[in-house]
């Protein structure tokens, strides 16, 4: 019997059950990728078999027992939801490099040192010690060389493990490191927008001392809005290029919406500057708060899409109230689809899809240079 793991997702290759991970119609010595990864890489077909939370827990608990360097990856666009407490508690006593991926989605005018300082303060708040902080784009290859140098200095003859929530770009980052440091031009590991694409740890010999880069399955983040939606909505929600922030001058009784994902209704004495950072494909709507209920009842799944018509009937919302004193510029983050920068004193009633986490932080970006609307 041939025992081999898929090079794309890490699953054990097998030719007996097409509904289980690692299936390949004809298992031979030359077999490298399971059918799922082959179709994903060559036909962009979305995978039907994904890793579960318990799969990830099993792998990561085994990883932290080993003497390796940890590269903890977060999505800079979804920082607050991917800077996961469960993960951080597991790796607190390890040597960790914090990597914020998907820098290419942020406006190019953003000062990268300001983002690093902001991330450093977020680590300090929870007493999380890291060896270094890096901002990268695995998609564009930005700052991969600098990360490679830090890994070389910090690993001290050890394997390097890439960990983090699903969809932060762990596999993409490993692929980028390989392509930037070898002659390989194609992806080695499977990637997709579907959380849970990597099914088991994948070991890729990389260093001269025969130590490896090791990709791991992503922790399924139950607070991510993608958990409530179908794959058809993912591409509208997840930015695939530089965000174009939209700035609004808001007065009392105005509501702004991220399509049908969240609605922010403002109460304020003075005019506010509100900048929305989200995928360019996501529809932003402005209306009078008094019209909001009618808008949701008649346009959810239509004008307010996502969710789609098929998803809308299963969507549940929760209500949150946030008060800002106006002394400092603040961001309100929505796990999975963006954040809002607010300048001014206000009271905000927020209606958001039920499993979405909402956070308030000091502003990560300066004032938008976009023209006000």
N, C-alpha and C positions, 0 to 999 in steps of 0.2 A: 504493500500500500504506500502511495506517495503522500508524504506529509509536507505541505508547503503553504506559506501564507501569501495572500494576494498582496502584490506590491503597491496597489492603489489604496486599499482600505484597511489592510491588516488582518482580514478575516481568514480563517483556515479554509483553504481551497478544498472543495468536495464536488462530486458529480452525481450525488444520489437524490438530493431534494432541492428542486428549483425555487422553493418558497423560503429557503433558509439562506443565511449569509454564506458567502464564499462559493456559490454554485458556479460551475463551469460545465458545459455540455460534454467536453471530452478532456479529462484530466490526463496530461502527459508531463514528461520531464521538462518540456519547453513552456509549460503553462506559467504565465506571469500575473495575469489579471483575471479576476472573476468576471462573469458575464455582466454583472451590474456596473462594475468600473469600466469595462470595455465600452459599453454603450454610453456611459456617462462621458467618457473622454472623447469618443469618436462621433457621437450623435447628440450630445448634450441632453440625453434623456434623464429626467429626474429620477433618483433612486427610490425604490419602493421599500427597501429594507434599510432602516437607520438604527443607530445605536440608541439604547435606552439609558436612563439615568443610572440604573443599577450596573449596567455594563461599564459605564464611566467610573463609577465609584470603585468597582473592583480593580480596574486598571490603575487608577491614580493612587489608591491606597497601597498598591504594590510598588509603584514608582517612588513614593516618598520614603520607602524603607531603604532605598538604594542610595549610594553615595554619589549623587550626580549633581550637575549644575541645572537649576530650574530656570527656564525662560517662561515667565508668566505673561501671557498676551491678553491685552484688552483691546476693545474696539473704541478708538478715540471718539467716534461719533455716538457710541452708546456706552460711554465710560461708566456712568453710575450703575448701570445694570450688569456690566461685565466685570467690574471691579468687585468680584463676588466674594462675600464674607465667608461662605462655606469653603471656597478654594483657599482664601487667604489663611484661614485657621489651620488648614492642612499643611501649608508650606511656610509658616512663620519662622521655623527654626532651620530652614534650609538656606543655601546660597541662592539668591534670586535676582535675576535681571528683569525689570519691568519694561515691557515693550508695548507701546500704544500704536496699534496698526491702523491703516486706512487714512493716513495723513493726506492722501490725495483727495479726500472728500471735503477737506476744509478749504476755505478761501485762501488763495495763494498769498494774500497780503498779511496773513496772520504771522506774528512773530513766534518762531518755534521755541525760543528760550522762555517766553512767557508761558507757553503750554507746559514745558518741563517744570517750571517753578510751580505752576498750579497743581500738577500731578504730585510733585514732592510734598506740597502742603496737604493734599488729600491722604497721602501715605502717613504723614506725621499725625494727622487727626486720629488714626486708629493704631498708632504705634507699630506700623509695619515697616520693618527695615529692609531695604533693598540695596544691592551692590551698585546698581546703576539704573538710570531711566533713559530709554531711547524712544524716539518718535520715528516711525518708518511707514513706508507704503510698500507692501509686498507686491501689489499690482503694478506699480510704476518703477519699483526698484530704488526708491528714494531712501538714502541713508542706510542701505544694507551693508555697505563696506564698513561703516563705523560700528554697526552692531557686530559684524564679523570680528573686528579687532577686539572689542570688549569680551566677546565669548572666548577668543583665543587666550586672552590674559586671565580670565576668571575661571576657566574650567579645570586647570591644574591636573591634566591627565585623566579627566573624568568624561563620561558620556554626558550629553546635553539633552534634557527632556523639555519638550514644548507642551505647556498645559494652559488651560483656560476654558471659557464657556464655548458652546457651539457657535459657529459662524463668526468668530472673531478673526479668523484667517490664519489659524495655526498651520494647516497643511499648505496654504498658499505661501506663508513665510518660509517654511522649510524648502519648498520648491524654489523660491526666489534665492535663498542662500546657496542652494546647489547650483542654480544656473549662473549666479554671479561669481562662483568660485571654481567652476569646472567647465568642461567643454559642452556639457549637456544643454540643449535648447528647449526640450519638451518637459512638461510636468512629469514628475516621478510619482507623486501622490495624487489621488483623486480629490477634486474639490467640486462643490456645488453650493447653491443658495439654501439647500435643504439642511437644517440642523441635524447633526448626527451622521454625516457622511462617512467619517472615519469610524470603523467598528472595533478596532483593537490597536494596540501599539504597533508602530511601524519603525523598524530599526534600519537606518541607512548608514553604513560605514562611510566616514567622511574625513576623519583626521589621519595624519601620518602614523600615529600610534595605534591605529585600528579602532579607536573609539568612534562613537556614532552620534548622529542626530536622531532623536527618537520622537516621533509624532504620537500623540495620544488622542483618544476620543474626547469630544467636547462635552462639558457639563451642560445638560439641557436646562436652560434658564426658564423656569415656569412663569417668571414675571415678564417675559418678552411677549410683545403683542403678537408675534408670529405664531405663538402657540394657539391663538384664538382664530387664526385665519388659514386660508388654503393657499397653496403655492402660487396660484394665479395672481395673488395680491402682493407677493413678495417683491417683485421688481419695481412696483410703484413706491414701496416703502423704503427699500434699501438703496441708498445713493450709490451710483456707479461712476460718478465723476465729481468734479468740484461743485460744491453747493453754491447756489446763488441766493444769499440771504435776502429776505423780504422784510422791509421796515415799514411799519404803519404808525401813524399818529392817532392814538386812541383817546376817545373821550368817554365820559360816563355813559353806560348803557350800550356799549359796543361789545360784540362777540366775535372772536376769531376761531376758526376751526382748522384742524389738520384733517381734511376730507371728513370721513365719519369716525375717525379714531379718537379725537378729543376736541372739546369745545371749551374755550376760555371766555368767561363773561366778566367784564371789568366794571368795577365801581370805583370812581375816583373824582376828586375835586378839580384837579388840574390835568392838562393834556399829558399823555404818556408817550414815550418812545418804546415801541415793541418790535423786536427783530426776531423773525422765525427762521431757524436753521433746520432744514429737513431736505429730503430728496427732492430734486427738481421735478420729478415725475408725480409728486404728491400734490393734489389739489388743495389750495388754501382759499378759504371762503371768509368773507366779512359780512356781518349783518347786525341789525338791531337785536338786542337781547330779547325783546318782546316777541320777536318772530322765530326764536330758536326752536320751540316745541313743534311748531307747524313745519319748519324746515326739516327737522328730523323725521317727522311722521310722513312727509310726502317725498323726500329726496334721498333718504338713506338707501345706499346701494345704487343710486342713479347719479345725481350731481355729486353727492357725497360718497365717493367711491375711491378707495376701499372703505368699508367692506363691499363686496359684490352683493347683488340681489340674493344669491344663494346663501351667502354668509350672514346677511343682515338679520334674518329671522332667528338666528341663534346668538346674536350679540347681546350681551348684558352690560350695562354701564353702572359705574359708581360715582358718587358725588364727593368732591373734596373742596375745602375752602383754604385759601392761602392769603395771608396778609403780609404785605411788604411795606416797610417803614420809609422807603425812599432814600435812606442814608447812603446806601451802596448799590452799585449795579449788580443785579442778581440774574441767575439763570434758573429756569424751571425745566427739568429734564423729564422726558417720558421714555421709559424703557422700551426700546425697539424702533422708535421712529423720529427722534429729534429733540430739540430743546428751544426754549424761548428766552431771549435776553430782554430784561425790562429795566427801564430807567424811570424812577418815579414812585411815589407813594400810591398804593392801591389795595383794593380788596378784590380777590378773584375767586369766582365760583367756577370750578372745573368739573366737567362731565367727561369721563374717560372710560374706555373699555375696561371691564372689571378686573382682569388680571394684570393690568399695567401698573407698574410702580412709578410713583411721581416723587421727584427729589428737588430740593432747593439748594443751590450752591452760590458762592461768589462767581462772578462772570469769568468764563474761560477765554473769551475773545473780547477785544475792544469794540467800540461803537462801529456799527456797520457803515461802509462807505457807499452802500447802495442808496439810490435816491428814495426819499420818503414817498409813501403813497397817500 
